[in-house]
Amino acid sequence: MQIVCYGEFIRRVRMFHGLSQKELAMRCRLKPQYLSAIECGKKQVSASMIERIAAGLDLSPDQLLLQGQSLNIVLA
């Protein structure tokens, strides 16, 4: 298994869902630059931001984390 940061985890799940950064950012009501900074590990991800991003993917936070596990992604 591979250990990745939250940003990489979010990027992989976003790509699994076939969304661009811009599309997911719009769904989450975020600036694409902010989502990019999260995915690059330049910004910390709070629990509320995980909830917001999960909602943008039409998932619960639990489903987001479970989907990450099914993609063999382990959070650091």
Buried (B, 14 or more C-beta within 10 A) or exposed (E): EEEBBBBBBBBBBBBBBEBEBEBBBBBBEBEBEBBBBBBEBEBEBEEEBBBBBBBBBEBEBEEBBEBBEEEEBEEE
